[in-house]
Amino acid sequence: MKTNKEIYEGTKADEVYEMLQEYHKINGYFPSQREISDELFIPLTTVQYYLAKLEKQKAIRRIKGKSRVYEIL
C-alpha cells in the first residue's frame, strides 16, 4: 500500500500537505488557509479544494469547530 507521501508526491496537493507538516513542526500550530495561499502562490479557493481533497483521501483530518487544527494521518 502506498503511503500518503507516495500518493501526493509531485503534485500541488503534495505541496499543501508538506507545508502543513513543516509549518506545524516549526511553529507548533498549523498555517491558516490564507498563509498557505500566500506561501504557495495559489488562490484561496484552490487551497480549500486541496485541503478537501487531502481530507477525502484520508491524508488529513480537520478538527471541526476550530481554526488551524488538522490531524496528519
C-alpha positions in Angstrom: 0.0 0.0 0.0 1.3 3.4 -0.9 1.9 6.0 1.8 0.4 9.4 1.8 3.7 10.8 0.7 3.8 8.5 -2.3 0.2 9.2 -3.3 0.7 13.0 -3.4 4.4 13.3 -4.4 5.0 15.9 -7.1 1.5 17.4 -7.0 0.2 20.7 -5.7 -1.7 18.7 -3.1 1.7 17.4 -2.0 2.9 20.9 -1.6 -0.1 21.8 0.6 0.4 18.6 2.6 4.2 19.2 3.1 3.5 22.8 4.1 1.1 21.7 6.8 3.7 19.3 8.2 6.6 21.7 8.0 4.8 24.7 9.3 3.4 22.7 12.3 6.9 21.3 13.0 8.5 24.7 13.1 5.7 26.8 14.7 3.7 24.3 16.8 0.5 25.1 15.1 -0.9 24.8 11.5 -1.0 27.6 8.9 -4.1 29.4 8.0 -5.6 28.9 4.6 -4.5 32.4 3.7 -0.9 31.6 4.8 -0.9 28.5 2.6 -2.3 30.6 -0.3 0.3 33.3 0.1 3.2 30.8 0.5 2.3 28.6 -2.5 1.1 31.4 -4.7 -2.3 29.8 -5.3 -5.8 31.2 -4.8 -7.6 30.7 -1.5 -10.3 28.7 -3.2 -7.6 26.3 -4.6 -6.2 25.9 -1.1 -9.7 25.0 0.1 -10.0 22.5 -2.8 -6.7 20.8 -2.0 -7.5 20.6 1.8 -10.8 19.0 1.0 -9.1 16.6 -1.4 -6.5 15.6 1.2 -9.2 15.1 3.7 -11.3 13.0 1.3 -8.2 10.9 0.6 -7.7 10.5 4.4 -4.3 12.2 4.4 -5.5 14.8 6.9 -8.5 15.3 9.1 -9.8 18.8 10.0 -11.0 19.2 13.6 -14.5 20.7 13.3 -15.2 24.0 15.1 -11.5 25.0 15.4 -9.4 27.0 13.1 -5.9 25.9 12.1 -6.4 22.5 13.6 -5.7 19.4 11.5 -4.6 15.9 12.2 -2.0 14.5 9.8 -3.0 10.8 9.2 
